[in-house]
Amino acid sequence: MNPPLDRFLLLIKLEGIKLPWLEENTGVGRKRWASVKSGTVEMRASEIELLAKVYPEYGYWLATGLEIPEVGQISPMTKKAQRS
């Protein structure tokens, strides 16, 4: 079990993120993201920080797995529930 990887996989699934888009918006190559996605390499803290810059509402959740909805720090699941 790899919680940062699990959160990353959930994020890309629920937000419909494609690796070319992720490369363009983070500056990290799509091959690196593909290796992270497959679990071949571990996600770096710097990559979590970059994801948090692209999705600031998920920053705390990406880093910890926790949410603080009263300050706008949510997960993709909460965002999906809010849309419904």
VMD Tcl script that builds the backbone (N, CA, C; Angstrom):
set m [mol new atoms 252]
animate dup $m
set s [atomselect $m all]
$s set {name element resname resid chain x y z} {
  {N N MET 1 A 0.853 -1.191 0.000}
  {CA C MET 1 A 0.000 0.000 0.000}
  {C C MET 1 A 0.890 1.244 0.000}
  {N N ASN 2 A 0.583 2.168 -0.873}
  {CA C ASN 2 A 1.350 3.400 -1.006}
  {C C ASN 2 A 0.367 4.567 -1.038}
  {N N PRO 3 A 0.040 5.142 0.117}
  {CA C PRO 3 A -0.976 6.202 0.163}
  {C C PRO 3 A -0.734 7.384 -0.777}
  {N N PRO 4 A 0.500 7.938 -0.908}
  {CA C PRO 4 A 0.654 9.032 -1.875}
  {C C PRO 4 A 0.319 8.591 -3.297}
  {N N LEU 5 A 0.742 7.404 -3.667}
  {CA C LEU 5 A 0.418 6.883 -4.994}
  {C C LEU 5 A -1.087 6.685 -5.133}
  {N N ASP 6 A -1.711 6.137 -4.110}
  {CA C ASP 6 A -3.160 5.930 -4.148}
  {C C ASP 6 A -3.901 7.249 -4.355}
  {N N ARG 7 A -3.459 8.304 -3.658}
  {CA C ARG 7 A -4.107 9.607 -3.805}
  {C C ARG 7 A -3.863 10.171 -5.210}
  {N N PHE 8 A -2.665 9.997 -5.725}
  {CA C PHE 8 A -2.348 10.447 -7.079}
  {C C PHE 8 A -3.243 9.736 -8.101}
  {N N LEU 9 A -3.354 8.428 -7.975}
  {CA C LEU 9 A -4.185 7.658 -8.904}
  {C C LEU 9 A -5.645 8.079 -8.833}
  {N N LEU 10 A -6.120 8.334 -7.641}
  {CA C LEU 10 A -7.497 8.793 -7.467}
  {C C LEU 10 A -7.686 10.173 -8.089}
  {N N LEU 11 A -6.713 11.048 -7.899}
  {CA C LEU 11 A -6.780 12.382 -8.473}
  {C C LEU 11 A -6.859 12.320 -9.993}
  {N N ILE 12 A -5.981 11.561 -10.622}
  {CA C ILE 12 A -5.997 11.536 -12.086}
  {C C ILE 12 A -7.259 10.863 -12.625}
  {N N LYS 13 A -7.784 9.907 -11.879}
  {CA C LYS 13 A -9.018 9.252 -12.308}
  {C C LYS 13 A -10.215 10.206 -12.209}
  {N N LEU 14 A -10.404 10.803 -11.042}
  {CA C LEU 14 A -11.588 11.634 -10.829}
  {C C LEU 14 A -11.542 12.955 -11.593}
  {N N GLU 15 A -10.353 13.478 -11.828}
  {CA C GLU 15 A -10.232 14.735 -12.580}
  {C C GLU 15 A -10.042 14.486 -14.075}
  {N N GLY 16 A -9.895 13.222 -14.467}
  {CA C GLY 16 A -9.722 12.900 -15.880}
  {C C GLY 16 A -8.417 13.436 -16.454}
  {N N ILE 17 A -7.375 13.403 -15.652}
  {CA C ILE 17 A -6.088 13.972 -16.053}
  {C C ILE 17 A -5.348 13.008 -16.974}
  {N N LYS 18 A -4.838 13.548 -18.061}
  {CA C LYS 18 A -4.002 12.791 -18.994}
  {C C LYS 18 A -2.547 13.206 -18.783}
  {N N LEU 19 A -1.634 12.277 -19.008}
  {CA C LEU 19 A -0.223 12.539 -18.739}
  {C C LEU 19 A 0.363 13.688 -19.563}
  {N N PRO 20 A 0.009 13.855 -20.840}
  {CA C PRO 20 A 0.534 15.015 -21.568}
  {C C PRO 20 A 0.120 16.350 -20.923}
  {N N TRP 21 A -1.121 16.420 -20.468}
  {CA C TRP 21 A -1.599 17.628 -19.785}
  {C C TRP 21 A -0.815 17.841 -18.496}
  {N N LEU 22 A -0.594 16.763 -17.752}
  {CA C LEU 22 A 0.144 16.853 -16.497}
  {C C LEU 22 A 1.575 17.326 -16.748}
  {N N GLU 23 A 2.191 16.813 -17.795}
  {CA C GLU 23 A 3.543 17.240 -18.157}
  {C C GLU 23 A 3.564 18.744 -18.452}
  {N N GLU 24 A 2.612 19.179 -19.235}
  {CA C GLU 24 A 2.548 20.588 -19.618}
  {C C GLU 24 A 2.340 21.505 -18.419}
  {N N ASN 25 A 1.553 21.066 -17.456}
  {CA C ASN 25 A 1.198 21.920 -16.330}
  {C C ASN 25 A 2.101 21.795 -15.114}
  {N N THR 26 A 2.973 20.784 -15.103}
  {CA C THR 26 A 3.890 20.626 -13.966}
  {C C THR 26 A 5.352 20.732 -14.362}
  {N N GLY 27 A 5.645 20.537 -15.638}
  {CA C GLY 27 A 7.033 20.545 -16.079}
  {C C GLY 27 A 7.745 19.222 -15.859}
  {N N VAL 28 A 7.040 18.252 -15.306}
  {CA C VAL 28 A 7.591 16.904 -15.105}
  {C C VAL 28 A 7.216 16.074 -16.329}
  {N N GLY 29 A 8.170 15.378 -16.890}
  {CA C GLY 29 A 7.938 14.610 -18.099}
  {C C GLY 29 A 6.871 13.539 -17.945}
  {N N ARG 30 A 6.150 13.297 -19.031}
  {CA C ARG 30 A 5.078 12.298 -18.981}
  {C C ARG 30 A 5.616 10.899 -18.709}
  {N N LYS 31 A 6.866 10.629 -19.110}
  {CA C LYS 31 A 7.449 9.313 -18.808}
  {C C LYS 31 A 7.638 9.143 -17.305}
  {N N ARG 32 A 8.060 10.223 -16.645}
  {CA C ARG 32 A 8.202 10.172 -15.182}
  {C C ARG 32 A 6.826 9.941 -14.549}
  {N N TRP 33 A 5.821 10.700 -15.006}
  {CA C TRP 33 A 4.476 10.515 -14.452}
  {C C TRP 33 A 3.961 9.099 -14.716}
  {N N ALA 34 A 4.274 8.546 -15.875}
  {CA C ALA 34 A 3.852 7.175 -16.179}
  {C C ALA 34 A 4.524 6.188 -15.229}
  {N N SER 35 A 5.785 6.442 -14.892}
  {CA C SER 35 A 6.497 5.572 -13.946}
  {C C SER 35 A 5.905 5.689 -12.547}
  {N N VAL 36 A 5.527 6.909 -12.160}
  {CA C VAL 36 A 4.863 7.097 -10.859}
  {C C VAL 36 A 3.532 6.367 -10.871}
  {N N LYS 37 A 2.770 6.570 -11.925}
  {CA C LYS 37 A 1.437 5.965 -12.044}
  {C C LYS 37 A 1.494 4.445 -11.955}
  {N N SER 38 A 2.502 3.841 -12.586}
  {CA C SER 38 A 2.613 2.380 -12.565}
  {C C SER 38 A 3.205 1.847 -11.272}
  {N N GLY 39 A 3.730 2.746 -10.431}
  {CA C GLY 39 A 4.335 2.310 -9.182}
  {C C GLY 39 A 5.776 1.855 -9.342}
  {N N THR 40 A 6.344 2.071 -10.522}
  {CA C THR 40 A 7.732 1.698 -10.790}
  {C C THR 40 A 8.695 2.527 -9.953}
  {N N VAL 41 A 8.346 3.802 -9.745}
  {CA C VAL 41 A 9.145 4.700 -8.910}
  {C C VAL 41 A 8.227 5.314 -7.863}
  {N N GLU 42 A 8.832 5.790 -6.788}
  {CA C GLU 42 A 8.041 6.456 -5.750}
  {C C GLU 42 A 7.838 7.920 -6.117}
  {N N MET 43 A 6.712 8.435 -5.704}
  {CA C MET 43 A 6.425 9.834 -5.930}
  {C C MET 43 A 7.307 10.673 -5.022}
  {N N ARG 44 A 7.873 11.717 -5.582}
  {CA C ARG 44 A 8.723 12.633 -4.823}
  {C C ARG 44 A 7.871 13.714 -4.164}
  {N N ALA 45 A 8.379 14.249 -3.074}
  {CA C ALA 45 A 7.696 15.363 -2.414}
  {C C ALA 45 A 7.541 16.539 -3.365}
  {N N SER 46 A 8.541 16.768 -4.197}
  {CA C SER 46 A 8.464 17.882 -5.157}
  {C C SER 46 A 7.317 17.687 -6.149}
  {N N GLU 47 A 7.010 16.456 -6.484}
  {CA C GLU 47 A 5.898 16.181 -7.405}
  {C C GLU 47 A 4.559 16.431 -6.722}
  {N N ILE 48 A 4.472 16.104 -5.453}
  {CA C ILE 48 A 3.251 16.406 -4.695}
  {C C ILE 48 A 3.070 17.922 -4.618}
  {N N GLU 49 A 4.160 18.652 -4.404}
  {CA C GLU 49 A 4.092 20.115 -4.361}
  {C C GLU 49 A 3.614 20.679 -5.700}
  {N N LEU 50 A 4.105 20.133 -6.800}
  {CA C LEU 50 A 3.681 20.597 -8.120}
  {C C LEU 50 A 2.202 20.317 -8.358}
  {N N LEU 51 A 1.748 19.148 -7.944}
  {CA C LEU 51 A 0.323 18.833 -8.074}
  {C C LEU 51 A -0.521 19.801 -7.250}
  {N N ALA 52 A -0.018 20.158 -6.067}
  {CA C ALA 52 A -0.741 21.096 -5.201}
  {C C ALA 52 A -0.797 22.499 -5.806}
  {N N LYS 53 A 0.193 22.846 -6.615}
  {CA C LYS 53 A 0.150 24.148 -7.294}
  {C C LYS 53 A -0.903 24.144 -8.402}
  {N N VAL 54 A -1.042 23.018 -9.063}
  {CA C VAL 54 A -2.035 22.894 -10.130}
  {C C VAL 54 A -3.440 22.760 -9.538}
  {N N TYR 55 A -3.542 22.030 -8.455}
  {CA C TYR 55 A -4.815 21.803 -7.758}
  {C C TYR 55 A -4.680 22.245 -6.307}
  {N N PRO 56 A -4.678 23.556 -6.045}
  {CA C PRO 56 A -4.439 24.037 -4.680}
  {C C PRO 56 A -5.470 23.557 -3.655}
  {N N GLU 57 A -6.679 23.300 -4.110}
  {CA C GLU 57 A -7.704 22.826 -3.174}
  {C C GLU 57 A -7.416 21.416 -2.659}
  {N N TYR 58 A -6.525 20.694 -3.332}
  {CA C TYR 58 A -6.180 19.331 -2.929}
  {C C TYR 58 A -4.822 19.234 -2.238}
  {N N GLY 59 A -4.146 20.345 -2.039}
  {CA C GLY 59 A -2.785 20.317 -1.510}
  {C C GLY 59 A -2.636 19.562 -0.197}
  {N N TYR 60 A -3.451 19.895 0.767}
  {CA C TYR 60 A -3.352 19.240 2.076}
  {C C TYR 60 A -3.709 17.761 1.958}
  {N N TRP 61 A -4.734 17.462 1.211}
  {CA C TRP 61 A -5.142 16.069 1.017}
  {C C TRP 61 A -4.047 15.266 0.319}
  {N N LEU 62 A -3.420 15.849 -0.717}
  {CA C LEU 62 A -2.347 15.150 -1.414}
  {C C LEU 62 A -1.196 14.817 -0.469}
  {N N ALA 63 A -0.870 15.744 0.407}
  {CA C ALA 63 A 0.263 15.551 1.314}
  {C C ALA 63 A -0.056 14.634 2.484}
  {N N THR 64 A -1.292 14.693 2.983}
  {CA C THR 64 A -1.604 13.985 4.231}
  {C C THR 64 A -2.709 12.942 4.130}
  {N N GLY 65 A -3.561 13.086 3.134}
  {CA C GLY 65 A -4.731 12.217 3.050}
  {C C GLY 65 A -5.913 12.737 3.846}
  {N N LEU 66 A -5.742 13.904 4.455}
  {CA C LEU 66 A -6.796 14.503 5.282}
  {C C LEU 66 A -7.378 15.723 4.580}
  {N N GLU 67 A -8.541 16.135 5.034}
  {CA C GLU 67 A -9.208 17.313 4.485}
  {C C GLU 67 A -9.470 18.333 5.585}
  {N N ILE 68 A -9.514 19.598 5.200}
  {CA C ILE 68 A -9.941 20.681 6.090}
  {C C ILE 68 A -10.939 21.516 5.285}
  {N N PRO 69 A -12.168 21.019 5.146}
  {CA C PRO 69 A -13.136 21.685 4.263}
  {C C PRO 69 A -13.440 23.127 4.650}
  {N N GLU 70 A -13.359 23.448 5.936}
  {CA C GLU 70 A -13.681 24.814 6.365}
  {C C GLU 70 A -12.688 25.856 5.834}
  {N N VAL 71 A -11.529 25.411 5.364}
  {CA C VAL 71 A -10.568 26.333 4.760}
  {C C VAL 71 A -10.339 26.009 3.279}
  {N N GLY 72 A -11.228 25.188 2.717}
  {CA C GLY 72 A -11.169 24.897 1.289}
  {C C GLY 72 A -10.214 23.789 0.891}
  {N N GLN 73 A -9.678 23.055 1.850}
  {CA C GLN 73 A -8.777 21.942 1.546}
  {C C GLN 73 A -9.592 20.658 1.529}
  {N N ILE 74 A -9.868 20.196 0.305}
  {CA C ILE 74 A -10.747 19.046 0.114}
  {C C ILE 74 A -10.057 17.982 -0.725}
  {N N SER 75 A -10.754 16.885 -0.922}
  {CA C SER 75 A -10.279 15.804 -1.787}
  {C C SER 75 A -11.109 15.812 -3.068}
  {N N PRO 76 A -10.656 15.109 -4.084}
  {CA C PRO 76 A -11.471 15.013 -5.302}
  {C C PRO 76 A -12.826 14.368 -5.046}
  {N N MET 77 A -12.901 13.468 -4.066}
  {CA C MET 77 A -14.188 12.836 -3.763}
  {C C MET 77 A -15.174 13.864 -3.223}
  {N N THR 78 A -14.698 14.757 -2.366}
  {CA C THR 78 A -15.558 15.801 -1.821}
  {C C THR 78 A -16.011 16.740 -2.928}
  {N N LYS 79 A -15.092 17.097 -3.817}
  {CA C LYS 79 A -15.451 17.973 -4.942}
  {C C LYS 79 A -16.513 17.311 -5.816}
  {N N LYS 80 A -16.338 16.023 -6.062}
  {CA C LYS 80 A -17.311 15.280 -6.867}
  {C C LYS 80 A -18.672 15.273 -6.171}
  {N N ALA 81 A -18.670 15.054 -4.852}
  {CA C ALA 81 A -19.930 15.043 -4.093}
  {C C ALA 81 A -20.590 16.425 -4.116}
  {N N GLN 82 A -19.780 17.473 -4.069}
  {CA C GLN 82 A -20.329 18.832 -4.103}
  {C C GLN 82 A -20.972 19.145 -5.440}
  {N N ARG 83 A -20.447 18.559 -6.514}
  {CA C ARG 83 A -20.993 18.766 -7.862}
  {C C ARG 83 A -22.342 18.082 -8.027}
  {N N SER 84 A -22.546 17.001 -7.283}
  {CA C SER 84 A -23.769 16.197 -7.430}
  {C C SER 84 A -24.949 16.839 -6.755}
}
mol reanalyze $m
mol bondsrecalc $m
mol representation Tube
mol addrep $m
